[in-house]
């Protein structure tokens, strides 16, 4: 069964064989409340509920197949209707605010050298409904979620239309009623997608995984830089800010001995010049089989000192979910690259 969570009223009527639009609207209301069977939809006539329950095993096209917990994070493995598996995470700031970290693809084609998802290759894009279902699964854990980050598996801006459709459903008052300003899209620097987002003037936040601000090193770490080098990315980000007037986040995964030097800080300051941006420092999260190293506290402190000296606005992200492989760069599943690829 295709996901029901992003269908229009008309398409929902067709998918479920409903005769009246108001019935589809009732179904949608219960879907977003997390109803997993049609028998729970008590506003529908009993005969309709019984028919739908007999025809459809569940209101969801996906199901939770595994769950892992850490003090500040819960990770779910979600199995899709075709058997592919994705991961999503609920993060807590410890002050009662919860954020959903959602995936946009099964795997990822970008192949960033320090990211576990990239080892999978791209299996397929997610539909808008499959993206929304992740949020509903996470909120079903028992806490109200106020923020969303598209920082899970995949490059959101290379699956542009389904991600934008999902954002619209997540935002709508008759959907999940999440403010655009509480949603963040993270990209590795996929310029065509940034350009499309600029034209939409959608008031979501944009985060860019920069990692290094020198072309040779960044191209070695991130293949996307070979196609869209830093000068092209910088120009596009300036254009985005001119149209949207929103502060950017430059995500900087710190790799010991690679991008934490004085020269690295100077290059980062040069790239950030002219942008209204905050640098989010993220010490690399260990991934088995990769040769990178997480910088020690002394190395992190030294790099932070350089950034302060250069007048760079930065934050240092505390690790969340590392013990359950739910932190940045650690998400992956057993779904493998499609044979034809």
VOMARRO-569702 format. One line per field, with one value per residue: residue number from 1; residue in three letters; chain; x, y, z of N, C-alpha, C in turn. Coordinates in steps of 0.001 Angstrom, whole numbers, plus 500000, padded with zeros to 6 digits. Layout:
# residues N
n	c(NUM,...)
res	c(ALA,...)
chain	c(A,...)
n_X	c(X,...)
n_Y	c(Y,...)
n_Z	c(Z,...)
ca_X	c(X,...)
ca_Y	c(Y,...)
ca_Z	c(Z,...)
c_X	c(X,...)
c_Y	c(Y,...)
c_Z	c(Z,...)
END
This chain:
# residues 341
n	c(1,2,3,4,5,6,7,8,9,10,11,12,13,14,15,16,17,18,19,20,21,22,23,24,25,26,27,28,29,30,31,32,33,34,35,36,37,38,39,40,41,42,43,44,45,46,47,48,49,50,51,52,53,54,55,56,57,58,59,60,61,62,63,64,65,66,67,68,69,70,71,72,73,74,75,76,77,78,79,80,81,82,83,84,85,86,87,88,89,90,91,92,93,94,95,96,97,98,99,100,101,102,103,104,105,106,107,108,109,110,111,112,113,114,115,116,117,118,119,120,121,122,123,124,125,126,127,128,129,130,131,132,133,134,135,136,137,138,139,140,141,142,143,144,145,146,147,148,149,150,151,152,153,154,155,156,157,158,159,160,161,162,163,164,165,166,167,168,169,170,171,172,173,174,175,176,177,178,179,180,181,182,183,184,185,186,187,188,189,190,191,192,193,194,195,196,197,198,199,200,201,202,203,204,205,206,207,208,209,210,211,212,213,214,215,216,217,218,219,220,221,222,223,224,225,226,227,228,229,230,231,232,233,234,235,236,237,238,239,240,241,242,243,244,245,246,247,248,249,250,251,252,253,254,255,256,257,258,259,260,261,262,263,264,265,266,267,268,269,270,271,272,273,274,275,276,277,278,279,280,281,282,283,284,285,286,287,288,289,290,291,292,293,294,295,296,297,298,299,300,301,302,303,304,305,306,307,308,309,310,311,312,313,314,315,316,317,318,319,320,321,322,323,324,325,326,327,328,329,330,331,332,333,334,335,336,337,338,339,340,341)
res	c(UNK,UNK,UNK,UNK,UNK,UNK,UNK,UNK,UNK,UNK,UNK,UNK,UNK,UNK,UNK,UNK,UNK,UNK,UNK,UNK,UNK,UNK,UNK,UNK,UNK,UNK,UNK,UNK,UNK,UNK,UNK,UNK,UNK,UNK,UNK,UNK,UNK,UNK,UNK,UNK,UNK,UNK,UNK,UNK,UNK,UNK,UNK,UNK,UNK,UNK,UNK,UNK,UNK,UNK,UNK,UNK,UNK,UNK,UNK,UNK,UNK,UNK,UNK,UNK,UNK,UNK,UNK,UNK,UNK,UNK,UNK,UNK,UNK,UNK,UNK,UNK,UNK,UNK,UNK,UNK,UNK,UNK,UNK,UNK,UNK,UNK,UNK,UNK,UNK,UNK,UNK,UNK,UNK,UNK,UNK,UNK,UNK,UNK,UNK,UNK,UNK,UNK,UNK,UNK,UNK,UNK,UNK,UNK,UNK,UNK,UNK,UNK,UNK,UNK,UNK,UNK,UNK,UNK,UNK,UNK,UNK,UNK,UNK,UNK,UNK,UNK,UNK,UNK,UNK,UNK,UNK,UNK,UNK,UNK,UNK,UNK,UNK,UNK,UNK,UNK,UNK,UNK,UNK,UNK,UNK,UNK,UNK,UNK,UNK,UNK,UNK,UNK,UNK,UNK,UNK,UNK,UNK,UNK,UNK,UNK,UNK,UNK,UNK,UNK,UNK,UNK,UNK,UNK,UNK,UNK,UNK,UNK,UNK,UNK,UNK,UNK,UNK,UNK,UNK,UNK,UNK,UNK,UNK,UNK,UNK,UNK,UNK,UNK,UNK,UNK,UNK,UNK,UNK,UNK,UNK,UNK,UNK,UNK,UNK,UNK,UNK,UNK,UNK,UNK,UNK,UNK,UNK,UNK,UNK,UNK,UNK,UNK,UNK,UNK,UNK,UNK,UNK,UNK,UNK,UNK,UNK,UNK,UNK,UNK,UNK,UNK,UNK,UNK,UNK,UNK,UNK,UNK,UNK,UNK,UNK,UNK,UNK,UNK,UNK,UNK,UNK,UNK,UNK,UNK,UNK,UNK,UNK,UNK,UNK,UNK,UNK,UNK,UNK,UNK,UNK,UNK,UNK,UNK,UNK,UNK,UNK,UNK,UNK,UNK,UNK,UNK,UNK,UNK,UNK,UNK,UNK,UNK,UNK,UNK,UNK,UNK,UNK,UNK,UNK,UNK,UNK,UNK,UNK,UNK,UNK,UNK,UNK,UNK,UNK,UNK,UNK,UNK,UNK,UNK,UNK,UNK,UNK,UNK,UNK,UNK,UNK,UNK,UNK,UNK,UNK,UNK,UNK,UNK,UNK,UNK,UNK,UNK,UNK,UNK,UNK,UNK,UNK,UNK,UNK,UNK,UNK,UNK,UNK,UNK,UNK,UNK,UNK,UNK,UNK,UNK,UNK,UNK,UNK,UNK,UNK,UNK,UNK,UNK,UNK,UNK,UNK)
chain	c(A,A,A,A,A,A,A,A,A,A,A,A,A,A,A,A,A,A,A,A,A,A,A,A,A,A,A,A,A,A,A,A,A,A,A,A,A,A,A,A,A,A,A,A,A,A,A,A,A,A,A,A,A,A,A,A,A,A,A,A,A,A,A,A,A,A,A,A,A,A,A,A,A,A,A,A,A,A,A,A,A,A,A,A,A,A,A,A,A,A,A,A,A,A,A,A,A,A,A,A,A,A,A,A,A,A,A,A,A,A,A,A,A,A,A,A,A,A,A,A,A,A,A,A,A,A,A,A,A,A,A,A,A,A,A,A,A,A,A,A,A,A,A,A,A,A,A,A,A,A,A,A,A,A,A,A,A,A,A,A,A,A,A,A,A,A,A,A,A,A,A,A,A,A,A,A,A,A,A,A,A,A,A,A,A,A,A,A,A,A,A,A,A,A,A,A,A,A,A,A,A,A,A,A,A,A,A,A,A,A,A,A,A,A,A,A,A,A,A,A,A,A,A,A,A,A,A,A,A,A,A,A,A,A,A,A,A,A,A,A,A,A,A,A,A,A,A,A,A,A,A,A,A,A,A,A,A,A,A,A,A,A,A,A,A,A,A,A,A,A,A,A,A,A,A,A,A,A,A,A,A,A,A,A,A,A,A,A,A,A,A,A,A,A,A,A,A,A,A,A,A,A,A,A,A,A,A,A,A,A,A,A,A,A,A,A,A,A,A,A,A,A,A,A,A,A,A,A,A,A,A,A,A,A,A,A,A,A,A,A,A)
n_X	c(500838,500539,501799,499490,499764,500432,498590,496210,492846,491123,492706,493005,490408,490101,492098,491166,488610,486492,483368,482747,484048,484295,484693,487242,488655,488219,489595,492199,492612,492687,494872,497051,496936,498011,496661,496587,495020,491973,489756,490042,489126,486706,484852,484028,481466,480446,480256,481877,484361,484767,484894,487204,489137,489111,490157,492595,495516,496827,497004,499357,502042,504492,506531,507717,510699,512853,514253,516272,517776,519119,520293,519603,518426,516366,516409,514845,514451,512914,510872,510031,507332,508339,510271,512683,514869,514943,516330,515418,515452,514637,515433,516428,516639,516999,515546,512899,512275,511738,513128,512677,514624,514782,514843,515441,515962,516556,519556,522292,523549,525738,528166,529987,533052,533292,530903,528509,526099,526643,528077,526251,525361,522909,519735,516942,514676,512644,509073,506812,504880,506127,508150,506721,505481,507599,507892,505436,505670,507803,506679,504778,506112,505614,506083,505536,506608,508446,510256,511932,514465,515970,518148,518791,519182,520340,520359,518536,517889,518270,516160,513941,511143,509388,510342,509702,506929,506369,507178,505215,502909,503627,503639,501075,497982,495898,497401,500274,500991,503464,505698,507231,509603,510665,511791,514555,516610,519206,522027,524602,525705,524447,524034,522053,519673,519701,519379,516767,515370,515872,514378,511804,511415,510782,510248,512053,514831,518273,520929,524314,526521,529691,532389,535093,536944,538638,539362,540765,541027,538330,537184,538336,537160,534435,532576,530803,531936,533608,532049,530532,532286,533759,533623,531422,529416,529472,528627,526007,524911,525052,523188,520908,520624,520212,517689,516154,516842,517755,519559,522288,523413,526587,527743,530271,532099,534400,537491,540096,543353,542967,541086,541353,543291,545367,545465,543148,541199,541616,540853,538170,537199,537543,535718,533318,533075,531071,528752,525811,526140,526320,528761,528584,530151,531016,532277,533693,531747,532411,532813,532702,535305,536119,538837,539121,539578,538227,538648,540679,539986,541823,542632,540195,539633,541768,541181,538753,539689,541160,539057,537643,539570,539573,537131,534852,531567,530464,529168,529467,528582,527076,527550,524972,523251,525281,525978,524076,524445,523195,523890,525139,525990,526070,523918,522506,521503,520573,519722,520755,522670,520852,520661,520892,522391)
n_Y	c(498803,502207,505127,506911,509391,511813,512321,514026,515183,514185,512129,510515,509672,508063,506121,504783,504149,505795,507536,510204,513534,514544,512297,511497,513625,513203,510776,511705,513413,511560,510035,511780,511949,509626,507203,503746,501792,501460,501022,502596,505043,506596,508486,507815,505952,502794,500597,501421,501613,498923,497826,499080,498187,495500,495505,496801,496305,498056,501579,502711,502690,501828,500266,500156,498565,498246,499553,501866,503266,506156,508451,511049,510615,508761,506173,504985,502163,501912,500003,499914,499657,498151,496670,497959,499664,502398,504961,507000,509672,510744,513573,515040,518088,518145,519955,519726,520094,518646,517194,516049,514053,513467,511139,511357,509812,506385,505341,507106,509096,510743,510131,511041,510942,510526,509676,507312,506669,507213,504998,503178,503813,505098,503853,504336,507161,508597,508764,511559,510898,508765,510129,511831,509903,509005,511086,510875,508316,508825,510779,509244,507994,509247,511923,515376,516775,519543,520582,520050,518414,517860,515835,513242,510070,510428,513006,515757,517807,516683,515114,516679,517531,515585,516066,518774,518594,516994,518733,520685,519271,518671,521222,522368,523536,521727,519532,518649,520932,522308,524941,526589,527855,526305,524212,522614,522247,520212,520237,518842,520628,520774,522385,522842,522180,524011,526309,525982,526022,528612,530054,529328,530679,529744,529836,528142,526889,526760,524535,523909,521391,521879,521208,521396,524241,524532,523891,521583,519743,519532,518448,515948,514842,515204,514397,516023,518514,518475,518908,521161,523518,525405,528181,528397,527373,529261,531598,530855,530593,533216,534338,532960,534026,536708,536625,535425,536310,535026,533599,531406,528036,526720,523634,521906,519268,517953,516628,514852,516153,516839,518925,520856,522703,525706,526818,525729,527043,529683,529444,528774,531121,532855,531787,532177,534887,537645,536209,535759,533840,531046,528930,525537,523440,520065,517453,514599,511653,508422,505804,502491,500903,503070,505324,507791,510071,511134,514382,515195,516789,518889,519520,520329,522551,524199,524759,526095,528332,529571,530237,532088,534070,534911,536022,534500,533402,530779,527541,524747,521569,519321,515839,513630,510645,508979,506555,504819,504695,506835,509402,512343,511461,508753,507191,504416,501488,498050,497995,497891,499224,499546,496936,497640,499909)
n_Z	c(500000,499139,500860,502848,503915,502678,500750,498671,499359,497366,496232,498459,498839,496541,496958,499190,498602,499366,499649,500091,500465,503105,504620,503905,504968,507679,507991,507478,509683,511795,511000,511397,514104,514794,514513,514017,513006,511141,512654,514853,514118,515087,514252,511770,510006,511386,509646,507534,508783,509409,506843,505802,507615,506982,504448,504596,506340,508004,508800,508149,505776,506414,508992,512391,512918,514584,517616,519345,522255,523869,526431,525418,522976,520701,518445,515530,513470,510424,508471,505119,502670,500549,501691,502091,504396,506585,508751,511524,513952,517242,518985,522094,523902,526557,527952,527580,524925,521801,518870,515569,513550,510274,507523,503976,501803,500817,501667,500048,497405,497447,498640,500696,502375,505120,506122,507133,505852,503199,502364,501543,499018,496685,497118,496722,496282,498874,499225,499665,501567,502934,504191,505916,507502,509098,510949,512311,513392,515189,516878,518007,520028,522347,523118,522405,519408,518350,516519,513372,511579,508503,508346,508269,506687,503358,500738,501034,499156,496692,496340,495733,495182,496559,499217,499596,499336,501557,503592,503317,504105,506745,507746,507324,508755,508903,508814,510339,511591,512059,512402,509615,510256,512178,510972,509459,506674,505663,503628,501524,499921,497483,494772,492627,493995,496134,494663,493653,496063,496876,494988,495728,498084,500609,504047,505551,507482,506461,506388,505754,504987,505388,506167,505176,504080,501971,498666,497612,499754,500542,498232,498260,500504,500077,497412,496034,495870,493724,491561,492222,493252,496010,495452,493737,495388,497461,496125,495506,498041,498962,497220,498063,500652,500068,498916,500895,503428,505789,508481,507948,508636,508911,508766,510352,510342,512451,511843,513057,512725,510091,509319,511280,511700,511948,509393,508337,509826,508975,506264,506590,507787,505662,503780,505144,505122,504363,504492,506447,508907,511151,512477,512975,514943,514813,516347,514825,514646,515680,513318,512591,510814,509330,508746,509904,512707,515822,517015,519865,523053,523479,520883,519754,521404,520680,517991,518290,519634,517578,515843,517401,517565,514949,514749,514206,514367,516250,517273,519471,518987,521164,521473,520524,520739,519862,521074,520196,517533,516302,515787,513991,510698,511208,510490,508852,506973,506310,503730,500431,497642,494623,492181,489479,489596)
ca_X	c(500000,501275,501529,498304,499989,500616,497620,495149,491528,490629,493498,492698,489117,490330,492922,490418,487261,485532,482389,482521,485271,484423,485229,488694,489188,488216,490717,493446,492742,493090,496226,498017,496894,498757,495812,497258,493983,490783,488766,490214,488547,485329,483962,483531,480428,480988,480387,483043,485541,484936,485342,488592,489979,489204,490923,493925,496035,497275,496925,500728,502690,505760,506405,508940,511267,513843,514301,517441,517625,520200,519674,519071,518009,515753,516510,513945,514601,511571,510825,509060,506467,509115,511294,513827,514898,515532,516423,515085,515860,514061,516466,515953,517621,517038,514712,511517,512077,512071,513358,512664,515626,514121,515554,514779,516277,517162,520932,522663,524458,526769,529427,530927,533977,533213,529498,528142,525014,527229,528596,525143,524922,521491,518806,515835,514104,511427,507912,506428,504175,507093,508863,505800,505260,508679,507547,504325,506250,508596,505803,504080,506901,504994,506370,505209,507814,508241,511237,512265,515675,516191,519570,518914,519759,520052,520528,517158,517667,518273,514819,513383,509683,508804,510694,508887,505547,506317,507247,503907,502001,504065,503366,499668,497183,495158,498409,500903,501024,504810,506116,508359,510813,511174,512291,515873,517064,520658,522534,526056,526118,523865,523697,520754,518610,519728,518818,515308,514870,515934,513247,510555,511351,510139,510983,512720,516240,519185,522232,525203,527641,530872,533447,536386,536769,539706,538807,541423,540645,536883,536908,538741,536211,533056,532612,529971,532766,534257,531085,530137,533350,533406,533262,530055,528553,529419,527772,524616,524460,524817,521922,519858,520430,519659,516264,515433,517215,517803,520899,522660,524303,527651,528078,531703,532467,535807,538237,541403,544524,542609,540457,541346,544551,545315,545130,541734,540422,541742,540028,536779,536888,537452,534461,532185,533035,529949,527558,525274,526170,526937,529446,528233,531250,530535,533348,533297,531242,533133,532141,533556,535824,536645,540143,539119,539629,537578,539685,540687,539523,542849,542571,538943,539798,542682,540476,537794,540465,541444,537817,537374,540557,539189,535815,533840,530471,530378,528659,530051,527464,527305,527186,523722,522891,526421,526006,523119,524722,522130,524412,525393,526859,526094,522716,522601,520682,521016,519321,521959,522531,520069,521544,521139,523331)
ca_Y	c(500000,503467,505901,507779,510576,513053,512332,515032,514645,513402,510900,509693,509047,507005,505068,504042,503863,506587,508175,511619,514232,514728,511059,511554,514588,512517,509836,512461,513868,510431,509646,512654,511658,508381,506007,502701,500985,502240,500835,503688,506279,506458,509437,507170,504942,501499,499736,501906,501206,497477,497576,499516,497277,494215,495693,497347,495797,499179,502896,503060,501855,501400,499858,500220,497227,498220,500789,501978,504446,506758,509468,512213,510253,507472,505889,503965,501586,501856,499173,500442,498649,497295,495986,498833,500131,503714,505289,508359,509859,511814,514162,515865,519065,518045,521012,519509,520326,517455,517425,514857,514009,512630,510738,511736,508788,505138,505514,508437,509021,511777,509455,511760,509915,510371,509432,505912,506540,507229,503677,502393,504236,505467,502776,505046,508306,508393,509571,512537,510188,507999,511105,512257,508775,508967,512032,510342,507227,509399,511435,508166,507536,509776,513329,516296,517221,520916,520952,519013,518602,516873,515534,511798,509434,511018,514428,516223,518675,515912,514516,517986,517659,514882,516728,519990,518160,516562,519941,521333,518485,518863,522603,522760,523502,520455,518483,518502,522286,522686,526176,526502,528357,525265,523138,522864,521339,520116,519814,518741,521670,520434,523728,522941,522163,525299,527292,525796,526469,530074,530551,529100,531619,529051,530316,527115,527165,525998,524173,523390,520602,522452,520268,522043,525420,524553,523040,520289,518848,519280,517543,514612,514374,515335,514380,517103,519695,518376,519449,522494,523931,526356,529495,528274,527221,530548,532508,530424,530899,534661,534554,532465,534978,537932,536417,534897,537077,534124,533156,530052,527257,526001,522486,521640,518003,518084,515402,515076,516253,517113,520237,521553,523447,527167,527099,525384,528134,530835,529172,528852,532546,533440,531346,532750,536340,538095,535422,535799,532407,530515,527671,524503,522480,518734,516443,513404,510522,507225,504819,501318,500651,504294,505651,509113,510089,512245,515192,515260,518069,519913,519903,521087,523850,525006,525237,527097,529548,530201,530832,533298,535072,535386,536656,533615,533010,529317,526759,523405,520661,518178,514575,513003,509434,508218,505213,503979,504983,507720,510756,512808,510651,507349,506469,503518,500291,496910,498172,498121,499855,498774,496158,498316,500983)
ca_Z	c(500000,499170,502058,502791,504734,501916,499655,498674,499714,496233,496103,499615,498536,495556,497535,500212,498129,500140,498782,500383,500883,504552,505178,503704,505930,508977,507964,507592,511071,512632,510608,512040,515531,514988,514452,513253,512366,510815,513714,515815,513561,515567,513589,510554,510259,511777,508464,506775,509544,509258,505456,505659,508393,506291,503211,504872,507614,508826,508155,507774,504763,507003,510388,513186,513008,515665,518413,520214,523095,524625,527288,524712,521623,520393,517007,515001,512136,509846,507268,504153,502069,499649,502473,502365,505780,506833,510165,511942,515344,518060,519833,523196,524385,528009,528543,527176,523493,521026,517445,514712,512486,509275,506304,502722,500814,501284,501233,499543,496250,497510,498918,501562,502858,506569,506450,506974,504870,501869,501988,500997,497703,496664,496780,496086,496979,499651,498854,500688,502627,503731,505026,506972,508411,510085,512007,513102,514182,516274,517843,518685,521169,523555,523382,521313,518707,517877,515498,512399,510783,507438,508492,508338,505505,502057,500432,500855,497994,495448,496305,496035,495212,497708,500471,499705,499583,502955,504416,503265,504953,508125,508138,507217,509978,508909,508795,511663,512162,512484,511747,508686,510912,513064,510109,508878,505617,505615,502322,501409,498990,496185,494291,491938,494991,496836,493731,493664,497359,496836,494193,496469,499204,501719,505232,506342,507719,505614,506945,504716,505492,504732,506559,504921,503228,500970,497617,497429,500849,500505,497111,498671,501519,499604,495941,495495,495657,492408,490604,492681,494178,497056,494901,493220,496559,498160,495339,495635,499399,498986,496521,498954,501743,499516,498670,502052,504616,506930,508869,507555,509488,508225,509601,510201,510983,512788,511620,513678,511877,508689,509104,512568,511788,511803,507988,508155,510415,508077,505088,507026,507962,504320,503172,505874,504911,503539,504810,507807,509185,512354,512226,513952,515029,515174,516364,514060,515398,515244,512467,512459,509481,508725,509315,510523,514158,516509,517667,521324,523597,523264,519460,519585,522071,519883,516798,518750,519912,516294,515325,518189,517147,513618,514836,513621,515254,516182,518399,519536,519221,522049,520822,520938,520008,519368,521638,519461,516114,515843,515679,512626,509865,511609,510085,507699,507159,505519,502331,499643,496339,493661,491292,488208,489792)
c_X	c(500875,500909,500338,498603,500204,499631,496636,493836,490997,491381,493262,491363,489290,491074,492128,488987,486189,484599,482269,483812,485415,484957,486744,489331,489228,489398,492032,493664,493241,494497,497257,497976,497589,497918,496442,496287,492778,489699,488872,489519,487047,484356,483449,482419,481064,481210,481607,484328,485816,485423,486817,489539,490160,490077,492370,494367,496375,497050,498297,501217,503998,505511,507760,509468,512362,513862,515526,517330,518936,519569,519030,518546,517328,515836,515556,514459,513187,511635,509683,508328,507202,510242,512543,513716,515572,515616,516048,515304,515043,515120,515825,517038,517731,516200,513257,511236,512575,512142,513344,513718,515149,515041,514745,515008,516670,518588,521190,523690,525688,528139,530433,531750,533826,531823,529116,527047,525563,527775,527516,524920,523453,520659,517587,515452,512917,510301,507622,505750,505106,507903,507985,505573,506367,508364,506462,504788,506992,507709,504983,504841,506429,505282,506017,506493,507555,509146,511551,513570,515749,517690,519796,519570,519364,520345,519135,516921,517840,517005,513830,511865,509042,509130,509863,507421,505375,506338,505891,502901,502355,503699,501880,498927,496365,496099,498980,501257,502379,505226,507267,509664,511407,511626,513619,516191,518592,521091,524052,526614,525631,523255,522375,519573,518548,519090,517296,514700,514863,514727,511920,510329,510579,510915,511503,514176,517100,520494,523058,526357,528901,532086,534863,536166,537933,539363,539446,540998,539164,536527,537303,537730,534780,533047,531830,530810,533484,533352,530701,531157,532907,532992,531834,529064,528385,528501,526299,524067,524230,523479,520750,519574,519847,518152,515496,515739,517193,519240,521102,523427,525317,528090,529509,532065,533977,536499,539674,542543,544242,542087,540394,542608,544305,544892,543661,540837,540451,540850,538545,536347,536717,536132,533267,532044,531895,528661,527109,525115,526773,527556,529099,529321,530732,531728,532862,532872,531826,532253,533122,534010,536352,537891,540200,539151,538893,538640,539546,540290,540537,542815,541318,539082,540707,542009,539450,538493,540778,540202,537463,538318,540173,537798,534692,532820,530284,529667,529332,528941,527888,526806,525897,523499,524044,526442,525039,523280,523614,522582,524712,526373,526812,524903,522975,521689,521226,520565,520545,521620,521769,520997,521869,522111,524744)
c_Y	c(501250,504229,506824,509184,511877,513151,513485,514370,513737,512073,509956,508975,507873,505824,504180,503705,504586,507350,509671,512275,514344,513465,511018,512525,513989,511548,510579,512927,512743,509945,510471,512553,510332,507127,504966,501707,501874,502087,501925,504967,506316,507457,508909,506184,503579,500594,500123,501502,499711,497124,497919,498602,495933,494313,496129,496925,496931,500478,503350,502143,501285,500936,499938,498804,497106,499576,500750,503281,504840,507865,510637,511886,508887,507289,504769,503468,501377,501068,499646,499301,497705,496562,496807,499376,501492,503923,506741,508450,510963,512289,515025,516844,519045,519085,520904,519779,519118,517797,516089,515014,512982,512319,511125,510712,507501,505164,506924,508278,509901,511236,510236,510742,509592,509955,507980,505728,506457,505894,502798,502641,504640,504269,503361,506277,507862,509233,510562,511841,509400,508915,511529,511133,508670,509884,511467,509153,507788,510072,510406,507592,508180,511216,514169,516854,518589,521300,519758,519388,517489,516619,514035,511255,510195,512509,514991,516994,517950,515057,515647,517991,516875,515538,517986,519650,517708,517759,520640,520600,518685,520247,522920,522633,522222,519259,518326,519834,522665,523939,525920,526868,527364,524031,523551,521796,521379,519567,519727,519814,521395,521703,523792,522953,523453,526370,527206,526303,527995,530647,530378,530138,531022,529386,529212,527528,526255,525779,523531,522644,521042,521538,520818,523172,525621,523494,521662,519294,518518,518328,516104,514006,514293,515445,515532,518333,519667,518942,520884,522970,525081,527720,529491,528172,528553,531528,532150,530723,532396,534995,534109,533483,536299,537812,536077,535595,536212,533717,531704,529363,526560,524867,522049,520411,518002,516726,515621,515079,516621,518539,521052,522389,524958,527535,526790,526497,529375,530651,529271,530302,533233,533057,532018,534250,536708,537339,535709,534349,532128,529168,526694,523443,521145,517780,515151,512282,509231,506284,503679,501131,501877,504739,507024,508979,511306,513072,515174,516659,519184,520420,520735,522478,524768,525577,526304,528423,530296,530894,532105,534424,535707,536012,535835,533215,531496,528761,525393,522449,519524,516924,514025,511755,508607,506777,504259,504165,505831,509157,511095,511893,509170,506543,505643,502336,499191,496991,498540,498772,498937,498133,496905,499479,500425)
c_Z	c(500000,500438,501844,503301,503964,500746,499807,499075,498613,496105,497278,499424,497576,496179,498493,499789,498921,499210,498965,500886,502399,505226,505041,504692,507342,509063,508170,509034,511979,512281,511360,513561,515849,514967,513533,512624,512099,511869,514779,515371,513842,514939,512257,510915,510531,510572,507633,507475,509356,507855,505302,506433,507698,505038,503465,506266,508570,508068,507665,506653,505285,508428,511083,513367,514063,516349,519310,520994,523751,525468,526537,523317,521599,518884,516636,513658,511608,508543,506369,503464,501124,500368,502746,503786,505852,508337,510398,513444,515992,519039,520916,523605,525906,528728,528083,525711,522721,519537,516715,513630,511460,508097,505080,501616,501524,500756,500751,498426,496403,497917,499730,502342,504334,507047,506157,505931,503455,501420,501362,499511,497786,496241,496087,496904,497820,499067,499971,501861,503519,504649,506200,507983,509463,511265,512913,513953,515401,517316,518612,519863,522466,523903,522168,520714,518075,516715,514602,511709,509742,507369,508619,507083,504243,501967,500120,499553,496664,495334,496550,496192,496353,499052,500658,499974,501036,503896,504454,504152,506429,508647,508219,508542,510067,508722,510194,512305,512764,511707,510776,509384,511898,512283,509492,507839,505591,504264,502346,500476,497592,495590,493529,492915,495781,495966,493690,494964,497443,496113,494921,497562,500377,502996,506151,506531,506836,506345,505835,505366,504748,504926,506320,503925,502268,499935,497520,498504,500790,499364,497444,499646,500996,498085,495329,495156,494315,491314,490944,493711,495072,496512,494378,494381,497281,497443,495499,497025,499575,498340,497395,500056,501256,499328,499939,503375,505881,507211,508459,508681,508594,509144,509303,511017,511201,512717,512092,512661,510437,508516,510390,512781,511714,510377,507702,508686,509526,506841,505423,507195,506611,503653,503836,505639,503962,503792,506240,508238,510545,511992,513351,513938,515556,515186,515702,514989,514833,514426,512222,511005,508772,509468,509968,512042,514701,517210,519189,521771,523332,521827,519183,520186,521262,518646,517174,519048,518619,515730,516089,517777,515818,513601,514235,514692,515149,517411,518329,519912,520134,521355,521411,520097,519507,519847,520948,517950,515511,515704,514221,511910,510150,511102,508831,507974,506269,504067,501524,498302,495381,492635,490019,488346,489911)
END
